Every structure is written in structure tokens, then in C-alpha cells.
Amino acid sequence: MPGTICPACGGANDCQMARDKKCWCFDVQVDKKKLEQALKGKSKDQCLCRDCLKQLSV
């Protein structure tokens, strides 16, 4: 299913948006520079998993 894979690590991202719900990730603030670096050359159309997003949080 599209939208269920984390583009940073390739693991499941548990995206709630794919289930037409508000995703948990809306409440996490990330460092934009770290995010851009993590997604360099990768798809930016999918959510990150909790672990990857946590590593980028401020």
C-alpha cells in the first residue's frame, strides 16, 4: 500500500493519513535541516516512521 513505508529507513511508518485519519506526526516538531539531509535523494511524498522522526525532532 502506498504511503506506508518510511523513505528514510524503508520500514513501516504507521501513517494514519493513509487511513484517512490525523497522523501522530503532526504533533512532532523536526529540525528542517536534519529532515532535508535525511531525505536527500529520497521520496518526500511519504511520512517518516516514529523512530526516524524522533531522531530528527527538536
C-alpha positions as CSV (number, residue, x, y, z in Angstrom):
1,M,0.0,0.0,0.0
2,P,1.5,3.4,-1.0
3,G,2.3,5.7,1.9
4,T,3.1,3.0,4.4
5,I,6.9,2.9,4.0
6,C,9.3,5.3,5.6
7,P,11.5,6.8,2.9
8,A,14.4,7.3,5.3
9,C,14.8,3.7,6.7
10,G,12.5,1.6,4.5
11,G,10.5,0.3,7.5
12,A,6.7,0.7,8.1
13,N,5.8,4.2,9.0
14,D,2.3,3.5,10.5
15,C,1.0,6.6,8.6
16,Q,-2.5,7.4,9.8
17,M,-3.1,9.7,6.8
18,A,-3.1,6.5,4.7
19,R,-6.1,5.5,6.8
20,D,-7.8,8.9,6.4
21,K,-7.0,9.9,10.0
22,K,-4.9,12.7,11.5
23,C,-1.4,11.3,11.9
24,W,0.6,11.3,15.1
25,C,3.4,13.0,13.2
26,F,1.5,16.3,13.2
27,D,2.5,16.8,16.8
28,V,6.2,16.3,16.3
29,Q,8.5,19.3,15.6
30,V,11.5,18.5,13.5
31,D,14.8,20.2,12.6
32,K,14.2,21.2,9.0
33,K,17.9,20.9,8.1
34,K,18.2,17.4,9.6
35,L,15.0,16.4,7.7
36,E,16.3,17.7,4.4
37,Q,19.5,15.8,5.0
38,A,17.7,12.6,5.9
39,L,15.5,12.8,2.8
40,K,18.3,13.9,0.4
41,G,17.7,11.9,-2.9
42,K,14.7,10.1,-1.4
43,S,10.9,10.4,-1.8
44,K,9.4,13.3,0.1
45,D,5.8,12.2,-0.6
46,Q,5.7,9.8,2.3
47,C,5.8,10.1,6.1
48,L,8.7,9.1,8.2
49,C,8.3,6.4,10.9
50,R,8.3,7.3,14.6
51,D,11.9,6.2,15.1
52,C,13.3,8.3,12.2
53,L,11.1,11.3,13.1
54,K,12.2,11.1,16.7
55,Q,15.8,11.3,15.7
56,L,15.0,14.5,13.8
57,S,12.9,16.1,16.5
58,V,14.0,19.4,18.1
